[in-house]
């Protein structure tokens, strides 16, 4: 029986057992590691620019007073929280028995991973959840209530930058994967396959649907 909230040092573990059950799994085309990283940088630029434009429209001091060294520091400090939010959005949350928290020393990267498959809708939700909680919602609150909290602005920028990979992943999934699909992360790769019915019930590690009976869960960042 799997233990809850395991910790893994190194790259995210592979789910070869699931992939070997049939040959219908298709890998996501990420166009090579370097090209994916370049796209991630471009997404980070656009996300940061969008945040800056929203804040400039409210008060230029929101942007001119930002300390970018603090933003960079917050990126490092906030990553465990960012990944914890990914885990919260897994089916069953952080107590789900498929949850794996990890750290990859070579890239100085934390991640949250779920060993198993997940529906298209939940995958999108998991990918964007930290961005919504730490960037979009605080930004909206500041604008609506006209709050001027510099450290909050820096957290908004920091998590916006940290979420660039999540946003890019979301766009990639929307572009390449049909909505009636299930997905699984195995190591640093993501695979998908179509199903006739995605209204199945994720429960205790199994996806129960009209034509599927698979190990269930969610893949984290991160991946």
HELIX and SHEET records of a PDB file:
HELIX    1   1 UNK A   16  UNK A   19  1                                   4    
HELIX    2   2 UNK A   33  UNK A   58  1                                  26    
HELIX    3   3 UNK A   61  UNK A   64  1                                   4    
HELIX    4   4 UNK A   68  UNK A   88  1                                  21    
HELIX    5   5 UNK A   93  UNK A   95  5                                   3    
HELIX    6   6 UNK A  105  UNK A  107  5                                   3    
HELIX    7   7 UNK A  120  UNK A  131  1                                  12    
HELIX    8   8 UNK A  132  UNK A  136  3                                   5    
HELIX    9   9 UNK A  137  UNK A  145  1                                   9    
HELIX   10  10 UNK A  150  UNK A  162  1                                  13    
HELIX   11  11 UNK A  164  UNK A  176  1                                  13    
SHEET    1   A 3 UNK A   6  UNK A   9  0                                        
SHEET    2   A 3 UNK A  99  UNK A 104  1                                        
SHEET    3   A 3 UNK A 109  UNK A 114 -1                                        
SHEET    1   B 4 UNK A  26  UNK A  27  0                                        
SHEET    2   B 4 UNK A 189  UNK A 194 -1                                        
SHEET    3   B 4 UNK A 181  UNK A 186 -1                                        
SHEET    4   B 4 UNK A 117  UNK A 119 -1                                        
SHEET    1   C 3 UNK A 201  UNK A 203  0                                        
SHEET    2   C 3 UNK A 206  UNK A 208 -1                                        
SHEET    3   C 3 UNK A 213  UNK A 215 -1                                        
END                                                                             
